[in-house]
Amino acid sequence: MKKYKNKILLALVALIAMSIYIFITTWQSTTYQEVRTMYPLEKSQNKQASEEFLKAMEYRIYIKELHPYFDYDSFIMAPLLEKLDYHFKKGKSLLPKDSIEDIVWWILFYKEIYGLLVPPRNDNSLAYENLPYQEFAKVHDEVYEMIMRYPDGNVGFKIDEIKSFRFKAMAILVGFYVDKNTRKYNANTQKEKAIKAAKDIKNYNALIQVLKQYNQSYKKFINYSKDIEFMKKEYFSHYVYIYSNIIMNYTFINNTQKLPIKICQSKNTKTIIKYSDNLINFVSYNNFTQSNWIYKSLFKQNDISFVPTVFKLLNYRCPNLKPEISELVLKIEELNKMK
């Protein structure tokens, strides 16, 4: 009888093992076909590199499908992330020097894992924002370098999916860089406070370059985006936030609220007035995630935004901008009464 029970147990274990094997091999085969259908390798000009990126994408899909059950830093995810990293780095090493295909794939692979966007189900286990200061600063610099080389780089994978992602990829990089910018440049210790002026100047110059590259990407890639109107609003809001930040940095660096003629007459200043007017109208007549985020990040008084303060400063210091800037200041005040 005992011998009979042992045979049944062994048969059951074998059946379970076989079922798991069939499930895994079917999952692998399905994922392989899914990736190759979405990204046909024959469309690539750098097939060896793209082959590695596609292998990495398979592991990204496994991670995404397991994520409802396991955090990114769990022992289940660790070997999958290791394989993802391996194939990504190998693919990157095979690209020509003028390619920025690695940046596109990097964002596709890691945007949720590293918290470039809001992670699914609030899993911040591997988010960059949790890194120690020095490690975060290094990552922040790496994102800056990606932004600098992105607009003029080539992508050798000629498919609509990647073409339509070109501008969104830049928007994700810029959004992360600017949103986390204060963490890198805020002074926390006495030693940091002693060199904060140098940091402010570096930050000021970096933001100018980021805005320049972002503007270039907008002109080149916005019309290929899937949701053009959504991405335009993202760009407008980032533009207003970045250039307002630049103006604020100028006042910090020079310890003055006086603005030079070059700021009052700048094309960028006139552009943020135009974009802000567009965004205020959008926020006033819409009430969903994007419009609410724009209101809170740009126009809400006594919150995280310094944009209303910058517009009041422009209104006071730049007579050449009236009456447009005066009207905009009133619109922001009315918007806050409505909200």
N, C-alpha and C positions, 0 to 999 in steps of 0.2 A: 504493500500500500504506500509506504514511504517513498519507495523507488518510483512509483507511478506519479506521486505528487511532485517529486523532483523533476520528472520529465515535463510535466505540465508547466512548472515554474520556468524551466529553461526555455520551453517553447514560447511562453509568454514574453520573457525577456528578449528572445530572438525576434519575436514579432514587433515588439516596441522599438528595438534597435533598427529593424528593417524599415519600419514606418518613419522613424526619425531620418534615416538615410535617404529614403525616397523624398521626404518633405524637403530636406536640405538641397538635394540635387535638383529637384524641380524648381525650388526657389532660386538657386544659382542660375539654372538654365533660363528661367523666365526673366530674371534680372538682366542677364547677359543680352537677351534678345531685345528687351526694353531699351537698354542703353544704346545698342547698335542701331535700333530703329530711329531713336530720337536724334542720335548724332552719327550719321552715316560716315564711316571712316574715309570713303572715297572722296568726300567733300573737303578733306584736309590737305593742305600743302605741306604739312610737317607730320607725316603719318606715324613715324616712330614715336614722336612726342605725344601725339594725340592718342595713340594706342594706350600709352601709360595713363593719360588723363581719364580715358574711358574705364580702365581698370579701377582707378581711384573712384570714379563715379559709382561703380557697382557697390563698393564698400560704403559710399555715402548713402546709397539707397538702403542697404542693410541697417545702417545706423538710424536712419530716419524711421524705418518701419519698426525698429525695436525701441525707439525712444519713448513711446507711450508707457513702456513698462520699466525702463532702466534709465538712470541719469547718465549723462555723458562721461562722468568720471567713475562709473561702475566697472567692476572687473570683467563684465560681459562685453562692454564697449572697448576696453583697452586694446585687445588684439586687432579689432576692426579699425580703430583709429590709427594704430601703428601701420597697418597695411595701406590705409588711405594716405597717410603721410609719406610712406615709402614710394608709392606710385606717383604721387604729386611731385615730389622732389626729383624723381628720375625723369618724369616728363619735362619738368622745367629745365633740367640740365641739357635736354636734347633740342631746345628751341634756338632759333637764330637770335642774334643780339638785338635786332630791331623789333622783336616780338613782345607783345604784352599779353599773349594768350594765357600765360601763367596767372596773371592778375584776374582775368575773367573766371578761370577755373577756381582759383583760390577763393573768390567771393562766393561762387556757387557751392563750393564744398563747406566752407567754414563760417558763413555769415550768421547762422544760428548758433553753432557750436561755441564760437568765441564771443557771442553777444554783440556782433556788429549791428544786428537787428534785435528786437525783443525776442528772447528765446521762447520756444513753445513751452507751455505749462510752467512758466517761471523757473526753468532749470538754468541757474547761473553757475553751475558747478565748474565749468571751464571758461567762463566769461573773462575777457581781458580786464574788465573793471575791478576784478578781485585780485589781480596780480599785485605783488609788492611794488612800491613806487618805482624803483630802478628798472624792474622788468617791464612795467607798464610804459615807462618813458621810452624804452628801447622799441617796444611794439608800436607806440605812437609815431616814432621817427620812421619806422618801416612803412607805416601807412602813408606818411607824408611822401616818402620816396616813390611809392606806387602812384600817388596822385600826380607827382611831377612828371613821370614818364608815360602816363596813361594816354593823353590825348593824341600824341604823335606816333604811338606804337601801332604795329600791325597785328592783326589776328588772321592766322592762316586757315582757320576752320570756317569755310564759307557756307554757313547755313543761317536761315532766318532766325532760329532760336537764339543764337549768339549775337547776331546783328541787332536784334530788337532789345537785347540785354545790355548793349554797350553803354547807353547813357545811365541806365539804372545802376549799373555797377559803379560808375563814378559817383553817383548820388549817394550810394551806400558808404563808400569810402569817405567822402566829404562829410556826410552826416555824422559818422562815427568820430572822425578827426575833430570836428568842431564841437560836438556834444561833450566829448571827454577832454577837451582842450584845457579847461580850467584846472583839472586835476594835476596836469603836468606842470602848469606854470604858477599855480598858487604857492605861496611861501608858507611853510609849516614850522620850520625850525628857525632859530636865530641866524644860523649860518645861511640858510636859504634866503632869509629876508635881506641879508647883507648883499646878496648878488641878484636880488629880484629885479633891479633896474635893467641889468643885462638880459635877464630872462624876458622881461617885457618887450625889449627891443627885438629880440629874436622872434618872439611870438608875433609882434607887429609885422615884421618882414615876412614871416612864414604865412600868415593869413593873407597878405597881399598876393603872394605867389599861388596860394590855394585858390583864391577867387579868380585869378587870371586863368589858371588851368581848367577850372570848373566852367568858366564862361566859354572857353575854347571847345570843351566837350559838348556843351549845350548846343553851340552852333553846328557842330559836326554830326551829332548823333540823336538829337531830340526827335526828329521827324521819323526815325525808325522805331521808336518806342511803341509798345503795344497799347498802353494807356497814356496817350500824349497829354491830355488835360491834367491828369493826376500828377504826372511827372513834371509838368510845367509848374504846378503849384508847389511841388517839393523844391524845385529849383528857385523859384521866386522867394520862398520863405528862407531857404539857406542863404541866398544872396543878401537879403535884408539883414539877416542875423550876422553874417560874416562881416559885411561892411560896417554895420553899426558897431561891431566888436572892434574893428580897426579904428574907428573914430574914438571909441572909449580908450583904447590903448594909446592913442596919440595924446589924449588929455592926461593919462597916467604918466607917460614917459616925460612929458614936458611940464607936468604939474601946473596945468593951466586949463581954463575953460574957454580961452580964446582960440578960435579956429582960423587957420591960415586961408588965404584966398583960394589956394589950390584945392582945399576940401570943399569950400562953398561953391566953387565953379566946376568941380569934378563931375565927369560923366557918371561915375559910380553913385554920387550923391543924388543926382537927378534920376538915376535908375531906381534907387531904393524908394524914392518918393512915388514913382510910377508903379512899381511892383507892390508897394504897401497899399496903395489905393485899390489896386486889383484885389489883393488879399482881404482887405477890410470888407469890400463888397461881397466877396465869397463867404467870409465868416458870418456876415450879418444875415445872409439868406440861406445858410446851410447849417445843419446840426448833426454831423456824423464824425467819425474818428479823425479824419484828416483835418477838417475845419476846426474841430475842438483843439486838436494839437497845435495848429497854427495860432489860434487865439492865445492859448496858454503860454506858448514859447515866445511869442512876439509882442502881443498887445496887452495882455492882462497886467494891470497895475498891481504893485506890491507883490509880485510873484517872481518868477525866475528871469523875466525879461527886463533888459535895460533899453529896449528899443524906444519906448515912449520918452525916456529921459534924453536919448540922443536926438529925437525929433524936436523936443523942446529946446535943446541946445542949438540945433540948426536954425530953429525959428528965431531965436534970440540973437544969434551971431552971424546969420547969413541973410542980409536984407535982399540980396538978389534972388532969393528963392521964394519970396512972398509974391502973390498970396497963396501959392500952391501948398507950401509947408504949413502955413497958418490953418488952412482948411483941413489938412491932414491931421494936425494936432487936435482940432475940434472933433473930427471923425473918430479918432481913438478914444477921446473922452466920452463921446456919445455911445460908442461900442461898449465901453465899460459900464455905463449906466444900464444898457440893455441886458448885459450878461449878469 
